[in-house]
Amino acid sequence: MRSLFKSIALVLAIASPTVMAADDINIIVVSHGQANDPFWTVVKNGVEAAGKDMSVKVDYRAPETFNMVEMSALIDAAVNQEPAGLIVSIPDAQALGASIEKAVKAGIPVISMNSGVEASAKLGALLHVGQEELVAGRKAGEKLKEMGGKKGLCVNQEVGNVALDQRCQGFKEGFGEVEVIPTSNDPADVKAKVRAALEKATDVDTILALGASTAGEPTLAAIEEVGKTGKIHVGTFDMSANFLKAVAEGKAAFCIDQQQYLQGYLPVTFLANYARFGLMPGGNVPSGPNLVTKDKAAQVVELSAKGIR
Protein backbone atom coordinates (compact mmCIF):
# COMPACT_ATOMS: atom_id res chain seq x y z
CA MET A 1 0.00 0.00 0.00
CA ARG A 2 2.83 2.38 0.89
CA SER A 3 4.46 1.79 -2.50
CA LEU A 4 1.11 2.56 -4.18
CA PHE A 5 0.90 5.92 -2.40
CA LYS A 6 4.47 6.68 -3.43
CA SER A 7 3.63 5.87 -7.05
CA ILE A 8 0.55 8.13 -7.00
CA ALA A 9 2.55 10.96 -5.45
CA LEU A 10 5.21 10.58 -8.15
CA VAL A 11 2.62 10.69 -10.94
CA LEU A 12 1.00 13.81 -9.47
CA ALA A 13 4.36 15.54 -9.13
CA ILE A 14 5.18 14.84 -12.78
CA ALA A 15 1.72 15.85 -14.07
CA SER A 16 1.42 19.09 -12.09
CA PRO A 17 3.03 22.32 -13.38
CA THR A 18 5.86 23.81 -11.40
CA VAL A 19 4.40 26.45 -9.08
CA MET A 20 6.73 29.21 -7.97
CA ALA A 21 6.45 30.24 -4.35
CA ALA A 22 5.01 33.70 -3.70
CA ASP A 23 8.37 34.84 -2.34
CA ASP A 24 9.93 34.03 -5.72
CA ILE A 25 7.55 36.24 -7.73
CA ASN A 26 8.32 39.94 -7.61
CA ILE A 27 6.56 42.16 -10.15
CA ILE A 28 7.68 45.75 -10.64
CA VAL A 29 5.47 48.46 -12.13
CA VAL A 30 7.00 51.64 -13.57
CA SER A 31 4.52 54.26 -14.76
CA HIS A 32 4.73 57.91 -15.74
CA GLY A 33 1.92 58.67 -13.28
CA GLN A 34 2.64 61.64 -11.07
CA ALA A 35 2.12 61.48 -7.33
CA ASN A 36 -0.47 64.27 -7.28
CA ASP A 37 -2.69 62.69 -9.96
CA PRO A 38 -5.66 60.75 -8.48
CA PHE A 39 -5.93 58.77 -11.72
CA TRP A 40 -2.73 56.91 -10.92
CA THR A 41 -3.83 56.24 -7.36
CA VAL A 42 -6.55 54.05 -8.87
CA VAL A 43 -3.99 52.25 -11.05
CA LYS A 44 -1.84 51.64 -7.99
CA ASN A 45 -4.88 50.34 -6.09
CA GLY A 46 -5.39 47.80 -8.87
CA VAL A 47 -1.75 46.76 -8.74
CA GLU A 48 -1.85 46.23 -4.98
CA ALA A 49 -5.16 44.36 -5.08
CA ALA A 50 -3.82 41.98 -7.73
CA GLY A 51 -0.64 41.43 -5.73
CA LYS A 52 -2.74 40.44 -2.74
CA ASP A 53 -5.14 38.26 -4.75
CA MET A 54 -2.32 36.46 -6.58
CA SER A 55 -0.05 36.23 -3.50
CA VAL A 56 2.90 37.91 -5.21
CA LYS A 57 5.10 40.86 -4.32
CA VAL A 58 4.42 44.07 -6.23
CA ASP A 59 6.43 47.29 -6.31
CA TYR A 60 4.91 50.42 -7.87
CA ARG A 61 7.30 53.18 -8.95
CA ALA A 62 6.88 56.50 -10.77
CA PRO A 63 8.77 59.77 -11.23
CA GLU A 64 7.53 62.72 -9.20
CA THR A 65 7.01 64.76 -12.36
CA PHE A 66 6.40 63.88 -16.00
CA ASN A 67 10.06 63.15 -16.65
CA MET A 68 11.12 60.57 -19.24
CA VAL A 69 14.79 60.62 -18.20
CA GLU A 70 13.83 59.75 -14.64
CA MET A 71 11.32 57.15 -15.77
CA SER A 72 13.92 55.51 -18.01
CA ALA A 73 16.27 55.33 -15.01
CA LEU A 74 13.52 53.69 -12.94
CA ILE A 75 13.05 51.03 -15.63
CA ASP A 76 16.81 50.39 -15.77
CA ALA A 77 16.90 50.01 -11.98
CA ALA A 78 14.00 47.56 -12.15
CA VAL A 79 15.82 45.47 -14.78
CA ASN A 80 18.88 45.26 -12.53
CA GLN A 81 16.69 43.69 -9.83
CA GLU A 82 15.70 40.86 -12.21
CA PRO A 83 11.97 40.73 -11.33
CA ALA A 84 9.67 37.93 -12.46
CA GLY A 85 7.80 40.52 -14.52
CA LEU A 86 7.83 44.19 -15.45
CA ILE A 87 4.84 46.42 -16.18
CA VAL A 88 5.42 49.78 -17.90
CA SER A 89 3.44 52.63 -19.36
CA ILE A 90 4.93 54.03 -22.58
CA PRO A 91 4.05 57.72 -22.99
CA ASP A 92 7.17 58.29 -25.12
CA ALA A 93 8.45 55.22 -26.98
CA GLN A 94 11.53 57.01 -28.30
CA ALA A 95 12.66 58.05 -24.83
CA LEU A 96 11.85 54.76 -23.07
CA GLY A 97 12.40 52.24 -25.87
CA ALA A 98 16.01 51.37 -25.09
CA SER A 99 15.27 50.68 -21.43
CA ILE A 100 12.26 48.50 -22.25
CA GLU A 101 14.21 46.55 -24.87
CA LYS A 102 16.97 46.03 -22.29
CA ALA A 103 14.41 44.35 -20.01
CA VAL A 104 13.21 42.09 -22.82
CA LYS A 105 16.77 41.12 -23.77
CA ALA A 106 17.41 40.26 -20.12
CA GLY A 107 14.59 37.72 -20.32
CA ILE A 108 12.15 39.69 -18.18
CA PRO A 109 8.51 39.35 -19.31
CA VAL A 110 7.12 42.82 -20.01
CA ILE A 111 3.52 44.02 -20.27
CA SER A 112 2.68 47.59 -21.20
CA MET A 113 -0.36 49.39 -19.86
CA ASN A 114 -2.23 52.68 -20.19
CA SER A 115 -0.19 54.29 -22.98
CA GLY A 116 1.98 53.03 -25.81
CA VAL A 117 -0.18 50.43 -27.53
CA GLU A 118 1.37 51.27 -30.92
CA ALA A 119 4.91 50.70 -29.65
CA SER A 120 4.25 47.83 -27.25
CA ALA A 121 4.81 44.83 -29.54
CA LYS A 122 7.67 46.53 -31.41
CA LEU A 123 9.56 46.91 -28.13
CA GLY A 124 9.00 43.27 -27.21
CA ALA A 125 6.16 43.52 -24.70
CA LEU A 126 3.92 40.46 -24.45
CA LEU A 127 0.73 42.53 -24.68
CA HIS A 128 -0.87 45.86 -23.81
CA VAL A 129 -3.72 46.65 -21.41
CA GLY A 130 -5.38 49.99 -22.14
CA GLN A 131 -7.51 51.90 -24.60
CA GLU A 132 -6.88 53.19 -28.12
CA GLU A 133 -6.46 56.87 -27.37
CA LEU A 134 -7.04 58.17 -30.89
CA VAL A 135 -10.25 56.12 -31.14
CA ALA A 136 -11.39 57.30 -27.70
CA GLY A 137 -10.77 60.94 -28.61
CA ARG A 138 -12.68 60.53 -31.86
CA LYS A 139 -15.60 58.93 -30.05
CA ALA A 140 -15.70 61.84 -27.59
CA GLY A 141 -15.59 64.34 -30.45
CA GLU A 142 -18.44 62.66 -32.28
CA LYS A 143 -20.57 62.63 -29.12
CA LEU A 144 -19.93 66.32 -28.41
CA LYS A 145 -20.69 67.20 -32.04
CA GLU A 146 -23.99 65.31 -31.76
CA MET A 147 -24.82 67.54 -28.78
CA GLY A 148 -24.57 70.57 -31.04
CA GLY A 149 -21.01 71.69 -30.39
CA LYS A 150 -19.29 73.77 -33.07
CA LYS A 151 -16.13 75.27 -31.53
CA GLY A 152 -14.07 73.36 -28.99
CA LEU A 153 -11.09 73.46 -26.68
CA CYS A 154 -8.92 70.46 -25.78
CA VAL A 155 -7.27 70.96 -22.38
CA ASN A 156 -3.97 69.03 -22.35
CA GLN A 157 -2.27 68.91 -18.95
CA GLU A 158 0.67 66.77 -20.13
CA VAL A 159 1.88 68.04 -23.49
CA GLY A 160 4.50 65.62 -24.83
CA ASN A 161 2.64 62.57 -23.56
CA VAL A 162 1.85 60.84 -26.86
CA ALA A 163 -1.34 59.31 -25.48
CA LEU A 164 -2.76 62.72 -24.54
CA ASP A 165 -1.71 64.25 -27.84
CA GLN A 166 -3.61 61.45 -29.57
CA ARG A 167 -6.71 62.21 -27.51
CA CYS A 168 -6.73 65.80 -28.76
CA GLN A 169 -6.08 64.63 -32.33
CA GLY A 170 -8.97 62.17 -32.13
CA PHE A 171 -11.19 64.91 -30.70
CA LYS A 172 -10.39 67.11 -33.72
CA GLU A 173 -11.16 64.28 -36.13
CA GLY A 174 -14.52 63.53 -34.54
CA PHE A 175 -15.57 67.10 -33.76
CA GLY A 176 -14.07 69.65 -36.14
CA GLU A 177 -12.77 73.06 -35.01
CA VAL A 178 -10.63 72.53 -31.89
CA GLU A 179 -7.92 74.60 -30.20
CA VAL A 180 -5.48 72.81 -27.88
CA ILE A 181 -4.89 74.58 -24.54
CA PRO A 182 -1.55 73.37 -23.07
CA THR A 183 -1.31 73.50 -19.27
CA SER A 184 0.60 71.92 -16.43
CA ASN A 185 -1.12 69.38 -14.19
CA ASP A 186 -1.60 72.05 -11.51
CA PRO A 187 -5.38 72.61 -11.19
CA ALA A 188 -4.87 76.33 -10.51
CA ASP A 189 -2.92 76.68 -13.75
CA VAL A 190 -5.60 74.76 -15.66
CA LYS A 191 -8.40 76.94 -14.32
CA ALA A 192 -6.54 80.17 -15.11
CA LYS A 193 -5.70 79.16 -18.67
CA VAL A 194 -9.16 77.81 -19.46
CA ARG A 195 -10.76 80.97 -18.09
CA ALA A 196 -8.42 83.12 -20.17
CA ALA A 197 -9.28 81.09 -23.28
CA LEU A 198 -13.02 81.46 -22.65
CA GLU A 199 -12.72 85.20 -22.09
CA LYS A 200 -10.78 85.52 -25.35
CA ALA A 201 -13.00 83.25 -27.48
CA THR A 202 -16.56 83.84 -26.31
CA ASP A 203 -18.02 81.54 -28.99
CA VAL A 204 -16.47 78.37 -27.52
CA ASP A 205 -19.32 75.97 -26.76
CA THR A 206 -17.44 72.70 -26.12
CA ILE A 207 -14.48 71.62 -23.98
CA LEU A 208 -12.79 68.23 -23.68
CA ALA A 209 -10.42 67.77 -20.72
CA LEU A 210 -7.89 64.95 -20.67
CA GLY A 211 -8.02 64.12 -16.95
CA ALA A 212 -10.96 64.43 -14.57
CA SER A 213 -9.27 65.70 -11.41
CA THR A 214 -6.29 67.51 -12.91
CA ALA A 215 -8.07 69.16 -15.85
CA GLY A 216 -11.81 68.41 -15.79
CA GLU A 217 -12.68 69.80 -12.37
CA PRO A 218 -10.72 73.06 -12.76
CA THR A 219 -12.27 73.44 -16.23
CA LEU A 220 -15.74 73.30 -14.65
CA ALA A 221 -14.61 75.87 -12.09
CA ALA A 222 -13.39 78.19 -14.87
CA ILE A 223 -16.70 77.83 -16.71
CA GLU A 224 -18.57 78.71 -13.53
CA GLU A 225 -16.41 81.79 -12.96
CA VAL A 226 -17.29 83.17 -16.41
CA GLY A 227 -20.98 82.44 -15.84
CA LYS A 228 -21.43 79.71 -18.46
CA THR A 229 -22.26 76.63 -16.40
CA GLY A 230 -24.72 74.54 -18.40
CA LYS A 231 -24.05 76.57 -21.55
CA ILE A 232 -20.83 74.82 -22.55
CA HIS A 233 -20.70 71.08 -23.29
CA VAL A 234 -17.90 69.57 -21.17
CA GLY A 235 -16.50 66.07 -21.31
CA THR A 236 -13.42 64.57 -19.72
CA PHE A 237 -11.23 61.55 -20.00
CA ASP A 238 -11.16 59.47 -16.82
CA MET A 239 -13.31 59.98 -13.75
CA SER A 240 -13.42 61.60 -10.34
CA ALA A 241 -16.21 61.68 -7.79
CA ASN A 242 -16.68 65.45 -8.21
CA PHE A 243 -16.79 65.37 -12.00
CA LEU A 244 -19.22 62.46 -11.93
CA LYS A 245 -21.48 64.49 -9.65
CA ALA A 246 -21.35 67.30 -12.20
CA VAL A 247 -22.40 64.84 -14.91
CA ALA A 248 -25.26 63.55 -12.76
CA GLU A 249 -26.40 67.15 -12.15
CA GLY A 250 -26.29 68.04 -15.84
CA LYS A 251 -23.34 70.44 -15.47
CA ALA A 252 -21.10 68.21 -17.60
CA ALA A 253 -21.76 65.82 -20.47
CA PHE A 254 -19.76 62.67 -19.73
CA CYS A 255 -16.62 61.00 -18.45
CA ILE A 256 -14.60 58.58 -20.56
CA ASP A 257 -13.82 55.58 -18.40
CA GLN A 258 -10.75 53.61 -19.46
CA GLN A 259 -11.02 51.48 -16.30
CA GLN A 260 -7.53 52.23 -15.03
CA TYR A 261 -8.05 49.91 -12.07
CA LEU A 262 -7.93 47.05 -14.58
CA GLN A 263 -4.80 48.56 -16.14
CA GLY A 264 -3.08 47.99 -12.82
CA TYR A 265 -4.84 44.78 -11.86
CA LEU A 266 -4.76 42.67 -15.02
CA PRO A 267 -1.04 42.88 -15.91
CA VAL A 268 -0.07 41.73 -12.41
CA THR A 269 -2.51 38.83 -12.70
CA PHE A 270 -1.20 37.89 -16.14
CA LEU A 271 2.46 38.00 -15.10
CA ALA A 272 1.80 36.00 -11.94
CA ASN A 273 0.13 33.25 -13.96
CA TYR A 274 2.90 33.47 -16.54
CA ALA A 275 5.57 32.98 -13.88
CA ARG A 276 3.73 30.04 -12.35
CA PHE A 277 2.18 28.27 -15.32
CA GLY A 278 3.39 29.90 -18.53
CA LEU A 279 -0.12 31.23 -19.22
CA MET A 280 -0.67 34.50 -21.11
CA PRO A 281 -3.57 35.95 -23.15
CA GLY A 282 -3.03 35.85 -26.89
CA GLY A 283 -3.40 39.57 -27.54
CA ASN A 284 -3.96 43.07 -26.22
CA VAL A 285 -6.74 43.74 -23.73
CA PRO A 286 -8.82 46.91 -24.38
CA SER A 287 -9.89 48.40 -21.05
CA GLY A 288 -11.92 51.22 -22.63
CA PRO A 289 -13.30 53.57 -23.75
CA ASN A 290 -16.67 53.62 -22.01
CA LEU A 291 -18.75 56.82 -21.94
CA VAL A 292 -20.30 57.45 -18.53
CA THR A 293 -23.23 59.82 -19.08
CA LYS A 294 -25.91 61.27 -16.79
CA ASP A 295 -27.91 58.03 -16.59
CA LYS A 296 -24.91 56.10 -15.23
CA ALA A 297 -22.88 58.73 -13.37
CA ALA A 298 -24.59 58.51 -9.97
CA GLN A 299 -23.97 54.75 -9.83
CA VAL A 300 -20.23 55.19 -10.31
CA VAL A 301 -19.64 58.05 -7.82
CA GLU A 302 -19.21 55.81 -4.78
CA LEU A 303 -16.72 53.51 -6.51
CA SER A 304 -14.75 56.48 -7.80
CA ALA A 305 -14.54 57.90 -4.29
CA LYS A 306 -13.19 54.52 -3.13
CA GLY A 307 -10.43 54.59 -5.73
CA ILE A 308 -11.78 51.77 -7.90
CA ARG A 309 -13.45 53.61 -10.83
MOLINKA-V17858 format. One line per field, one symbol per residue. ss: DSSP state (H for helix, E for strand, - for the rest). A space follows every 10 residues. Layout:
ss = ???
//
This chain:
ss = -HHHHHHHHH HHHHH----- -HHH-EEEEE E------HHH HHHHHHHHHH HHHH--EEEE EE-----HHH HHHHHHHHHH ----EEEE-- --HHHHHHHH HHHHH----E EEEE--HHHH -------EEE --HHHHHHHH HHHHHH---- EEEEEE---- -HHHHHHHHH HHHHH-EEEE EE----HHHH HHHHHHHHHH -----EEEE- -HHHHHHHHH HHHHH----- --EEEEE--- HHHHHHHH-- ---EEEE--H HHHHHHHHHH HHHHHHH--- ----EE---E EE-HHHHHHH HHHHH----
//
